[in-house]
Amino acid sequence: MPSRNSSKPKLIGVVGVGSFGAAIANMLAEKNQVMVYARKEEIVEEINSQKTAAGREFNPAIQATSSPEELCKACDILFFMIPSSAFMEVVRNFAPFLYPYHVIIHGTKGLTLNLPEGESIETVKKLRRSQILTMSEVILQETVAVRVGCLAGPNISKELSLGQPAATVVASKYNEVILEGQQLLRSEKFQVYGNSDIVGVELSGVLKNIIAIAAGALAGLGLGENAKGLLISRGMVEMVHLSKALGGSVQSVIGLAGVGDLVTTCNSVDSRNFTVGFRLAKGETLDQILGSMEEVAEGINTVRIIDAFIKSAGIRAPITESLHRVLFEDLPIGEALQFLMKFPFSVDVDFV
């Protein structure tokens, strides 16, 4: 097995060149050498020759490759910035070239399923927690990597690209991973906090996407700040209960990766999940919205998975339940709102 070479200059790898991947790559390139991975050879050529891809500008020093082997050999630290729908496939492509010395930090706020062959979310009778994987769990299951972390928080890609002040959380069971993330990313305009509850931090970023879709729908309906405040506060409570049921902590939900990200995405027209809800409320169908979006809104798949889980576990999560009926069962948004307004919440806060 190759050993980690601590004497060579630190070259950082970024897997994925979407809006978030490009933003993180450029931030890393401010004080590190960076190599990015893209699957399509034409994108690699564009980055290497023109330092752009899909209208996104890249730091002139950034190199690009379409070879997982080249990236893994050149880089001991890798940032995976790819949609959850492609995450398993990409990780499996990288797995033969990963070793225990690699440090992997991902920035994907989504879930995937680990079902028996031939099963799907529609056919599985009871969806168990063990069949739901966060992205760190995918990495640990599919590779020999051990030191795994995640990046989560209120990180709108457009604002990061403009150099506007922001903060994030690097979460890992290993303090070394947190320290590496802080050293690589922290700057005068970007603060990096640490958290040892990696699953709780991942779930916070995942679950807030559900509430962000609902917030977009409220905005699309033309409702005011009172309704938004109600949704965010009840959404936080729902996130806490769901996170606890899935193995996360209350502390992570009420931190930057949870409430911090929740407040940001519930107020941002630059959020893809907010945009989905807004356009639904304006009368577009889900198929129309998905057909015109350049990047994935992770919250849609999250609603499907979490709705199946709560039905199997006997948990009530009214916002998630209502959104599932709107997205996949043709329930009018107005009726979903009426259901939520009549839902018998009896206690304001019941988790402290």
SEFIGU-996633 format. One record per residue: y, z, x of N, C-alpha, C, O in turn; residue in one letter. Coordinates in pm, whole numbers, plus 32768, in hexadecimal, padded with zeros to 4 digits. Each point is the difference from the previous one (the first is absolute). Layout:
! SEFIGU-996633
YZXYZXYZXYZXA
...
! end
This chain:
! SEFIGU-996633
7F8780008054807980007FAC807D8000805780088050805DM
80587F597F88807D8002804D804580877FF37FF580437F9AP
80537FE480CE8049807E7FFB80947FE47FF080317F948021S
801580CF7FAC808F7FF07FEB80487FFE80867FE980568055R
806D7F497FBC80487FEF807D808C80397FF180597FC07FC6N
7FBB80B8806F808180437FEE80697FCE8062807680217FF2S
7F617F8F8073805E7FD38065804B7F817FD9806A7FE28036S
7F5D7FD37F6B80417F837FDB8079801A7FA5800380667FBBK
80607F408044807380117FA67FD1800A7F6F7FA17FBC7FD8P
80A380987FDB7FD680167F7680257F887FA980767FE27FEDK
7F257FDB7FE080127F8F7FA57FCE802D7F787F8D802A7FF2L
80C87FCD7FA97FDF80307F7A7FDC7F8A7FA880467F9B7FFFI
7F4D80717FB77FD47F967FA78026801A7F6F7FF780727FD1G
80327F267FE9801F80097F717FAF7F957FB9800C7F89801EV
7FA280A27F847FAA7FA57FB480437FE47F7A800A80597FABV
80237F2B804280457FDC7F8480947FE9801780438052803FG
7FF07F3D7F8F808D7FDD801680487FE77F7B80587FAB7FF7V
7F8080A27FA1804D80007F848083804980168024801D8072G
802380007F248085803C800E7FFB808880468053801C8056S
7F4A80387F877FF68084803E7FCC7FF5808F80318043805AF
7F6B7F697FBA7FCB7FEC808680697FCC80608008802D8072G
80497F737F60806A7FC980548068806A8020803080088071A
7FF580497F2B8063806980177FCF80668066804B8027805AA
7F3780047F997FC88061805E7FF37FC3808B801D80428064I
7FB77F417FA47FF37FBD808280877FFB80488007801A8078A
80627FC57F3F80857FF8803D8032808A802B8041800D8068N
7FA1805A7F498027808880267FB6802B807F803C803A805BM
7F437FAA7FAA7FB18023807680317FB6807C7FFF8036806EL
802D7F4D7F7E802A7FAC80718084802D803F80257FCE806AA
8021808E7F55807D803180397FE9804A8084805880028056E
7F31803B7FB97FE58049807D7F707FF080327FD3804B8057K
7FE57F537F717F777FE7802B7FE47F6A800280467FB27FC0N
7F548028808C7FCD7F787FF67FA67FF87F857FB0805A7FE8Q
805E7F3B7FCA7FB87FF57F817FBA7F797FF580377F988023V
7F4D806D7FAC7FB67F877FDD7FD7800C7F6E7FCA80667FD7M
80507F307FDA7FDC80027F737F8A7FA27FE77FEC7F9E8047V
7FC880837F527F8E7FAD7FD8801E7FBF7F7A802D80427FA2Y
7FBA7F3C805680077FB77F827F847FA87FF77FD47FC78064A
7FF4802D7F267F847FB47FEF80167F6A80117FAC7FBB8039R
80C580127F94801A7F718002803D7FD5808580638039802EK
7F617F62800E802D7FD28082808F7FCA7FFC804A800F8061E
7FDC7FB37F2F80887FC97FF8806A806F8001806E7FEC8033E
7F7080887F93805E80718003800B8036808E806E8021802EI
7F227FE880178001802D808C80577FA480558050802F8051V
7FA07F4F7F9D804F7F9F804D8094800D7FE280547FF58059E
7FCD80217F26808D800D7FDA803E807C803F80717FFB8030E
7F4580747FCF8035807B803C80127FEE8097806780278037I
7F377F9F800B80077FF18092806C7F9D802B803C8010806BN
7FDC7F897F4480607F99802A808C80167FC880637FE68044S
7FA5804A7F3E8083800C7FC0802880907FE0807280197FDAQ
7F30804680368018808D7FE2802880167F6F805180577FE0K
7F757F587FC8801080127F707F7A7FE57FBC7FA77FC08039T
804C80717F4B7F8C7FE17FAD8024801F7F71802880707FE0A
7FC97F2D7FC8801F80107F71808E80367FEC801880527FA8A
80447F7F80AB808B802A7FF48020808680408072802C7FFBG
7F2B8014804180168082804080157FEB80967FB77FB58040R
80AD808F7FF5801C7FF4808F7FB2806A804E7FEE80707FD1E
7FE57F6A80A67FB7805B8057804B8012808480427FA48031F
7FB280D380068039801C80837FD07F9780647F897FE08002N
80D17FE980507FD97F95805E7F8D8025805D7FBA7FA88033P
803280D97FE67F97802A805D7F76800A7FC07F9D80118046A
805C7FE57F367F80800F7FBA7FA77F868016802D7F8E7FF4I
7F55808C802E7F9C7F97800B7FA980007F827FFC80637FB8Q
7FC07F2E802F7FA87FF77F8B7F7A7FC580287FF77FB1805DA
7FA080787F5A7F7A7FCC80177FB57FFA7F7C801E80497FA2T
7F807F5E80587FA77FFA7F8B7F75803580247FA27FEF7FB3S
8052804F80C17F80803180317FF780987FF880478044804AS
7F647FF47F5F7FEC80917FFF7FD480358088802A806C802AP
7F807F4880197FCE802D80838071800B806580088062804AE
80507F3B7FB980708004805F805980787FE5802A8045805DE
7FF57FD47F248058806F7FDD7FC18085802880438056803AL
7F3D7FBC7FA87FBD807F801D7FF18018809680078072802DC
7FE47F2380207FF6800F809180878021803E8008804A8062K
80627F7F7F6580868013803A804180827FD5805580368048A
7F847FFF7F43804880717FC47FA380767FE57F967FEF7FC3C
8091808680697FB6807A7FE1802E803E7F7C7FB7804D7FC2D
80C37F918014803980367F84801B7F8C7FA280457FA08023I
7F86806A7F64800B7F947F9D803B80347F7F7FD9806A7FCFL
80867F4B7FF98038801D7F7C7FCB7F967F9F801C7F898010F
7F9980A27F8B7FCA7FA47F9B805F7FFE7F88801080667FBDF
802E7F27802880657FF27F967FDA7F8C7FA480457F9A7FFCM
7F4E80777FBC7FCB7F947FAD7FE180347F747FE780777FF0I
80197F337FAA7FE5802D7F767F73803A7FF37FA57FDA8049P
804B80827F597F7D80407FEC7F967F9A7FD77F8A8012801ES
809F7F837F9D7FA07F9B7FD37FBC7FB880757F907FD07FF2S
80B5802A80807FC87FBD80767FD68063806C7FCA7FD88067A
804D80A87F827FEF8063806A7F71800880347FE97FFE8078F
7FB7800B7F2C7F74800D80287FD47F8880557FC180118068M
80627F777F6A7FD87F878048803D7FFD808C7FBB7FE08061E
80C680407FA980427FFC80827FC68069805E7FE87FE58076V
800380947F567FC7806A80547F757FD780337FDF801A8074V
7FD27FA87F367F7B7FD3802C800A7F94806C7FAC7FF98059R
80BB7FB37F9E80147F9A80688025804080867FDE7FCC806BN
806980A47F8E802A8045807A7F96805F80378000801F8077F
7FA5800E7F337FA1806980247FB27FE780817FF0805D804FA
7FDF7F297FCB7FB27FEB807B804F801780817FC68010806BP
80BE7FF17F8A80548009807880498086800B80518014805BF
7F9380487F49803E808480027FA4806580427F867FFA7FF3L
80B9806580547FB580688047803C80897FDE806F80077FCBY
7F4980648054803580867FDF8086801F8041804980577FCFP
7FDA7F6580A08081801E803E80777FC47FB4807280268019Y
7F757F7E7F8B806F7FC57FB4803D80667FA07FBA80507FC2H
80C97FAC8034804A804C7F9A802D7F9D7F96803F7F9C801FV
7FA080807F6380237FA57F938056804A7F9A7FD980697FCDI
809B7F608015805980367F9880187F917F9B802A7F928025I
7FBA80887F5D80147F997F9A807880227FA7802B80737FF9H
800A7F287FC5807380137FA87FE97FC87F76805E7FD27FBEG
7F25803080147FDA7FC17F817FF480687F917FB0805C800AT
80A07F957F8E800180607F917FAA7FCD7F8E80327FDD7F95K
7F4C801E80837FA47FCD7F9B7F788040800E7FE7804F805BG
7FC17F8D7F487F7680317FFE7FA27F897FF880277F937FD6L
7F5E808280527F977F9C7FEC7F8280477FD27FF8807B8005T
7FA77F387FCE7F8680397FC87F897FE8805C7FF87F9A8044L
7FAE80C67FBD7F847FF7804E7F8C80087F9D7FC3806A7FEFN
801E7F257FD17F9C7FFC7F957F827FB9803080057FB0805DL
7F89806E7F647F847FB8802180117F6A7FE980507FD77FABP
7F667FDA809F80097F6F7FF27FE37FD67F707F9E802D7FC4E
80B77F7D80067FF07FD27F77804D80527F9A80107FD57F8EG
802080A1809A804E80547FA680947FDF800D802E7FD18069E
801D80497F2C80917FF08001803C80737FB17FB7804E7FC2S
80CC7FBC80418041806C7FB67FE77FF47F6A800580637FB7I
7FE07F23801B7FE57FEA7F727F7280287FDA7FE680237F8DE
7FBD7FD980D27F7380197FE07FCF808B80277F9E80317FC8T
80A6800F80977FD38085802B801280647F8E806980057FC0V
7F30804A80268002805B7F8D8059807980188048802C7FA7K
7FB2800A80D280508076802080357FF2808E7FB27FFE8060K
80D17FF77FAD803D7FEC8083801580888043804E80527FCFL
7F6D7FC5809F8008807F804880667FF7807180227F93802ER
800F80E17FFD80608004806E7FC77FBE807D80497FBE804AR
7F3680547FD07FC27FC7807780017F687FFF7FEC7FC08068S
802B80047F2380047F6E7FF5808E7FC9800C80147F877FFEQ
804D80D3800E808D7FD980118027801D80907FF18071802FI
80417F2B801780238011808C80967FEE8017803B7F9E7FD2L
800180C2807480857FE880387FED7FA7807B7F8F7FE8802CT
80DE7FE7800B7FF27FA380707FCE8045807F7FBB7FC28050M
806880BD7FC47FC9804680757F6A80127FF17FB67FFB8063S
801C80197F237F70800D7FE87FB87F7B80187F8D7FFF802CE
80B57F927FB67FC77F7D801F7FEF7FF180977F967FD6802FV
80D1804C801D7FFA7FF380927F90805680397FB37FD38055I
804380A97F7D7F99805B80337F747FD37FD87FA18014804CL
80537FB07F3F7F7D7FD17FD27FD37F8280497F8A7FF1801FQ
80D37FB57FFC7FDC7F7B803180087FF080987FD07F9B8034E
806B80C5801380117FF280907FD6808080487FDF80647FC0T
80217F9780C57FE3807780508081804B80247FFC8062804AV
80757F6F7F84807F804580197FFA808C7FC67FC680177F95A
8078804780B08000808C7FD6808E80307FE4801B80427F9CV
803F7F9B80BF808B80317FF5804F7FA17FA780387F9C802CR
7FCA80877F55803A7FAB7F998074804A7FBD7FF880797FEAV
80717F3F7FF78073803A7FBB80387FA17F9A7FD67F8D7FF6G
808B80A37FBE80447FA97F9F80968016800880308068802EC
80187F357FA480927FFE7FFD80297FFA7F6E7FD87FA37FB9L
807680BD8018802780017F72808880417FEF80278056804FA
80207F807F4A808380387FE480597F987FBE7FD37F917FE2G
80AB80928008805F7FA37FC1802F7F9780638069800E803EP
7F467F8A7FD280197F9B8067800A7F757FC37FA57FAF800FN
80C980357FAD80197F7A7FCB80147FA08075805980148053I
7F537F857FB47FFF7FA7807580887FC3801C80297FF68074S
801D7FE07F2480817FBE80118063805C8047804A7FD48058K
7FB780AC7F82805C8060803D7FDA801D80918057800E8056E
7F267FFA7FC57FD38015808A802B7F8B8058802B80148071L
7FC97F737F5A80247F89804D80957FFC801F802A7FC78065S
802680757F44809180048015802B807480588076800F801FL
7F2A80448009802080718057804480737FB9804380518040G
7FAB7FB87F3D803D806E7FB57FB0808180157F877FFA8015Q
80BB807B7FE57FBC807F80197F8C80177FA0800C7FE47F88P
7F86804F80AB7F8A801A7FAE7FA68064804A801C80278071A
7F7980007F4C7F9E805B803D7F777FDE7FCB7FF27FBF7F98A
7FA9806E80AF7F767FE87FD67FAB80778027802D805C8044T
7F567FA27F907F9E806580257F8C7FBB80477FCA7F9D7FCDV
8010809680A67F837FD8803F7F9C80707FE980178072802BV
7F7D7F6F7F917F9C80667FDE7F7D7FE280477FD57F8D8009A
7FEC80DC80287F7E7FF180427FC3808A8013804780648009S
7F357FA17FFF7FBC807C80248012802080947FE88070802CK
80447F2C8020800E800F8090809380058026804C7FA37FE4Y
7FDC80CB805D808B80108026802C7F92806180757FD98000N
7F2F7FF7805280207F95805F80327F837FB8805C7FBE802FE
7F6880227F5F80287F8A7FB3808D80137FCA80527FA48005V
7FC980D37FC88086801D7FCC80687FF4806F80697FC27FEDI
7F7A80788087805E7FFB807080167F71803180707FDB8022L
7F267FD57FE2800D7F738027805C7FB77F9E805A7FB78029E
7F8F805D7F5580527FC07F9B80928027800B80597FAC7FF4G
7FBF80D68023808A802F800E80427FC5807B80737FD47FFBQ
7F46802B807480387FCB807C80217F6C7FF480667FD28033Q
7F447FE47F8A80117F6F7FF7806D7FD77F9E80467F9D8017L
7FC980AE7F7C80567FD37F92808680497FF680617FC87FCDL
7FA580B38061807980507FEB80777FC4804B7FF57FD68073R
807D80297F47807C7FCE803C807580497FC07FED80597FAES
808D7F8180788077803F7FC7800A7FE77F6A803D80507FB9E
7F887F448017800A7FDD7F727F7C800E7FB57FF87FE17F89K
7FA0804C80BC7F7D80097FBF7FBB8081802B7FD6800E8073F
801F804F7F2F7FC08080801A7F6C7FF87FDC7FDC7FBE7F9EQ
7FCF808380AE7F6F7FFD7FE87FCB808E7FF88007804C8061V
7FC47FD87F2B7FC580847FEB7F687FF7800C7FC67F957FF3Y
7FFA80DC80287F6F8005800C7FC1804D7F8E803F80567FC3G
7F437F8A801F7FB480447F977F6C7FF380217FD17F928020N
7FE580DC7FD87F707FFC801F7FAA7FDA7F887F887FE8800FS
80B580137F7A7FB57FDE7F8580067F6A7FE9804C7FD07FACD
7F637FE5809F800A7F6E7FFA7FDC7FCB7F7680427FA67FCFI
7F5680907FF37FD97FCF7F7B806D801F7F9A801F7FAC7FABV
801C80CB805C806C80247FA380797FA7800F803F7FDB7F9DG
7FE4800380E080717FA780197FE27F737FCE80557FC07FC3V
7F32801180587FD97F7B7FCE80077FFC7F6880387FA37FC7E
7F8F80C27FF97FFE80027F6D808C80087FC7801C7FC67F96L
803E808280AD808A80097FD080407F767FF9803E7FDD7F9CS
7FB27FD680D080387F7980017FBE7FA47F9D80427FA97FC6G
7F3D806980267FB47FAE7FA18029801E7F70801D7FA47FB3V
7FE480DB802A801680277F7480907FE97FD480197FE57F8AL
8045802480D3808B7FEA7FD780187F727FD2805E7FE67FB6K
7F4C7FBB807580117F757FD47FEA7FF27F6A803D7FA97FC0N
7F6D80AA80087FEB7FFF7F6E808280237FB9802A7FBC7FA3I
801480AF808B807C80307FC080717F9B801680577FF17FAAI
7FA77FCA80C880687F9C801C7FF97F8C7F9D80687FCC7FD6A
7F20800A80047FF37F977F9A803C802F7F7D80497FB67FBDI
7F9880C7801E803780377F8380988009800780447FE67F9CA
7FF3803E80D880918009800F80417F787FF0806A7FF47FC2A
7F577FA5807380337F7A7FEE80007FD77F6E805C7FBC7FD2G
7F3D806D7FE67FF97FE07F71807180447FB3803B7FC37FA7A
7FE280BA807B806F80467FBE80847FB7801A80527FF07FA6L
7FC17FE480D6807A7FB6802180067F7C7FB4806A7FD87FD0A
7F247FE580257FFB7F827FB7801D80117F6C80347FA57FC0G
7FAA80CF800B801D801E7F73809180297FEB802D800E7F8FL
801B800780DF808D80277FF6801580937FE5806A80277FCFG
7F32802B804F800D808F7FE7805080428070800F7FC8806CL
802480AF7F788060803F805A7FC5806080667F8780068015G
80D4804680287FDA805C806B7FAF80767FCD7FAB80348049E
806B7FF77F3C7FB1806D7FC97F6C7FDB7FFB7FA9804E8026N
803D7F397FAB7F747FD27FF77FC37FF4808C7F8B80218014A
80C57FAF804C7FCD7FF480897FE08089803A7F9980128041K
80BF804F7FA87FE7808780317F83803C7FC37FB380448044G
80397FA27F3B7F87802F7FBD7F847FC1803F7F9E8045801DL
80677F397FF87F8C7FBB803A7FE18031808D7F8C801B8020L
80DA7FF280337FE7802A808B7FC5808C80057FA38019804CI
809380437F627FCD808980047F7380097FC87FAB8044803AS
803B7F797F567F7780007FCA7FA27FB0805A7F8A8020800DR
80AB7F7980327FAF7FB2805D7FD6805280787F8F7FF4802FG
80CB806180037FDD805680707F8F80607FDA7FA38015804EM
806580247F3A7F96805A7FD17F7B7FB67FF87F998033802BV
806A7F537F9F7F867FB17FF67FC97FE0808B7F8780048015E
80D17FDB80497FD47FE580897FBC8079803E7F9B7FF28045M
809A80857FA37FC6807A80377F7280147FCD7FA48019804FV
804A7FDC7F2E7F7B80167FC67F9C7F96802E7F8C8020801CH
80A07F647FEC7FA67F96802E7FDE801180947F8D7FEE8028L
80D7803580287FE78014808E7F9D807180187FA57FF38052S
806B807B7F667FA38070800E7F737FD77FD87F9F80278042K
80547F8A7F557F7C7FD37FD37FBE7FA380647F857FF58006A
80CF7FC6804A7FCC7F9F80627FF88039808D7FD77FBA805DL
805080C47FB47FF080408082807E801380517FF880228076G
807E7FC97F4E807E80148047803E80867FDF7FCF80487FAAG
809E7FD9809B804280817FEC80827FF17FB1803D7F947FFES
7FEC80D97FC2808080037FB980727FEA806380607FB97FE2V
7F9680858094806C7FF9806280227F71802680757FDE800FQ
7F267FCE8000801B7F75802680497FB47F9280577FAE801DS
7F86806E7F6680407FBA7F90809380257FF680537FAA7FE3V
7FCF80D48036808C80297FF080517FE88080807580278007I
7F4F7F99805C80467FE0807B80377F72800180097FBF7F98G
801C801380DE80407F7E80107FA77F8D7FD280307FA07FC4L
7F4D806980587FA47F947FDC7FE77FF97F6B7FD57F987FCEA
804680D57FEA7FEB80027F7080827FF47FB480287F937FD8G
801C80DF8015807C80007FB3806B7FAA8043804B7FBA7FBBV
7FBD804B80C980647FAD80457FEF7F6D7FE380607FBA7FE1G
7F24801780287FE27F747FE4800C7FE27F6B802C7F947FDAD
7FAF80CC7FD480087FEF7F6E808F7FE77FD3801B7FA17FB6L
804180B38077808D7FF17FD980367F798030804A7FBE7FB7V
7F92801A80C180317F8180377FCF7F897FAF80507FAC7FD6T
7F2D804C80147FC97F897FBF80207FFC7F6B80017F957FC4T
801880DE8000802580017F7280917FD97FEA802D7FF67F8EC
801C7FF380DE808C7FD97FF6801F7F7F804A80757FDB800FN
7F247FDF802280197F8F80597FD17F7B7FC57F8A7FEF7FE0S
80D37FB580127FDC7F797FD37FB67FB4806E7FC87F967FE6V
803880A180947FB67FC1806E7F6E802C80037FB17FCC804FD
802A80927F597F74802C7FF77FB07F9C7FAD80277FDE7F90S
7F697FF380A67FAD7FA07FB77FC5803E7F827FF57FBE7F99R
7FE680C1806F7FC680427F8B806880147F927FE37FEA7F8AN
8095803E809C806E800C7FA080197F797FBD80157FF87F87F
7FE97F9E80C9801A7F797FCC7F987FD67F9980227FC17F9CT
7F5F8062807C7F967FDF7F9F801F80407F797FFA7FBD7F99V
802680C38067802080457F83807A7FC67FBB80027FF07F86G
80647FF280C9807C7FC87FC87FE57F7B7FBA802F7FE97F90F
7F857FC080B37FE67F7C7FC77FA380087F87800E7FB17FA2R
7F9580AD805F7FAC80147F8A805580267F877FEC7FCD7F92L
8073808D80858056802C7F92805A7F917FCD802D80037F8EA
7FED7F9A80C680527F8E7FD87FAF7F937FBA80367F997FD9K
7F47807E80187FAF7FA57FB17FA27FA6804C7FB57FB47FC2G
804B805180C27FA37FAD804D7F73803B7FFB7FF080797FEFE
7FAC7F32801E7F77803080067FDD8026808F80437FD7805FT
7F5480797FAF7FD6802880867FD97F868054801F7FFA8077L
7F9D7FA57F4C7FD97F878049807A7FB3803380007FCF8070D
806780287F3C807B7FBB802A804180478077802E7FC0805EQ
7FD480C47F9C803E804F806B7FB37FF18082803A7FE58069I
7F42802B7F8F7FAD7FF8807980057F74803D7FFC7FF2807AL
800E7FA97F3180037F778032807D7FDD804C80027FA0804DG
806880AE7F9F807F7FE0804180268063806D80687FEF8040S
7F4780787FD7801F806380677FC67FD580877F8D7FD78009M
80C68033805F7FD37FD780857FA7806980407FA97FDE8050E
806C80A27F8E7FB1806B803C7FC480597F93802B7FFC7F8DE
7F738052809A7FB2804F7FA1804D807A7FCF80428045804EV
7FB67FD57F2F802D807F7FC77F8580587FF37FB17FF07FA3A
803F806E80BA7F85804F80097FE580517F827F8C80207FE2E
80DD80037FD57FEF80577F8D7FA77FC87F937FC3804C7FB5G
80337F3080417FB07FC37F957F6C802280137FBE802D7FA2I
80107FBE80D67F748022801C7FEA80967FFA7F96802F7FD6N
80CF801E80547FF580927FFC7FEF80317F717FB1805A7FE6T
80997F6B7FBD7FF280277F727F727FE97FD17FC780547FBBV
7FFE7F3B80697F767FE17FD77F9F806880357FAB80327FB6R
80617FEE80C97FA2805C803F8012808E7FCB7F9E80437FDEI
80DE7FEC801B801880897FD57FDD80127F6D7FCD80697FD9I
804D7F337FD47FDB800B7F727F69800D7FF17FD180507FAFD
7FE37F63809E7F6E800B7FFA7FD2808880317FA180397FCAA
80A27FFB809C7FD980838037801A80717F9C7FAB80567FECF
80CC7FAA7FD6801F806F7FA67FA97FFE7F837FDF80697FC9I
7FFA7F20800B7FA57FF87F8E7F77803880257FC080417FAEK
80157FA580CC7F7F8033802D8005809780177F9F80477FE5S
80D47FEA804D800C808D8024803180577F8D8001807B800CA
80277F487F848031804E7F8F8089803D8017801D806C7FCFG
80377F4D807E8087802F801F80657FB37FAC7FF07F887FEAI
807880BC7FE6806B7FBC7FB880717FDF8061802E80578049R
7FFD7F2D7FB580717FD28051804B7F9C7FA97FED7F87800EA
806880AA7F9780387FAA7F9780507F8880317FFC7F967FC1P
804E807880AD804D7F8D80307FA27F93803280137F8B7FE1I
7F89809C806B7F9D7FA080317FB47FBF7F8D7FED7F877FFET
7FE880CB7FA27FB77FCB7F8C80547F9A7FB47FCF7F957FDCE
80AF808C800E80587FA67FB480187F7E804C7FFE7F947FC5S
8018807780BD80177F8780507F857FA68002800D7F867FFCL
7F7E80B580097F867FAF7FFE7FF87FB17F7E7FDB7F8A8001H
804780B57F927FFB7FBB7F7F806A7F917FF87FE97F987FC3R
808A807E807C80687F9980037FD67F8B8058800E7F8C7FD9V
7FBE8092809D7FDF7F9880627F847FB07FDB7FFB7F868014L
7FA080BF7FB47F7D7FBF7FF07FCC7FFC7F707F997FC27FE6F
80AE807F7FBD7FD080037F7680697FD27F9C7FF180137F87E
807B7FB180AC80687FC27FAD804980627FA580307FDA7F95D
7FDA80A48093805080607FB380947FE48019802A7FFC8074L
80267FF17F2380907FEC8014803F807980467FDA80727FE5P
80847F758073803E806D804C804480647FA37FFD8079801BI
803E7F577F7A8041805C7FA27F9E80647FC5802180757FEFG
7F677F5D7FF07F9A805B7FCA7FD08063806A7FE480747FE1E
80137F5F809B7FD9805A806D8068806E80117FDD80748017A
80A27F687FDD806B8063800B7FF780667F8F801180788017L
7FD57F597F707FF1805C7F8F7F8C80618017800B80767FE0Q
7F867F5780567F8D8055801D8025806E80627FDD80757FEDF
806C7F66807E802580638065806280677FC97FF880768023L
80637F5F7F878061805E7FC77FBC80647FA38032806F7FEDM
7F5E7F6B7FD87FB980597FA47F8E804D80437FC180557FC1K
80257F8C80C07F9080428044801A80968007806F80298024F
7F2E802A7FBB801780917FF58006804980867FAB8054801DP
80BC7F8C8034801880518077803180897FD1806180087FB5F
7F5F80618076802880847FD180468052806B804A805E7FE0S
7FA07F8080A0803A804B806E804A7F9F805C7FD17F92801AV
80A380998017804F7FA980577FBA7FEB80867FDF7F8F8025D
800980DD80237FBD7FFB80827F8A805F7FFE801180777FE6V
7F787F5680357F8880537FF57FA97FFC807D7F89801C7FFAD
80B47FBF80787FAD7FF68079802E805F806E7FCB7FFA8070F
8096805E7F74802B806380647FF1808C7FC8801F80628044V
! end
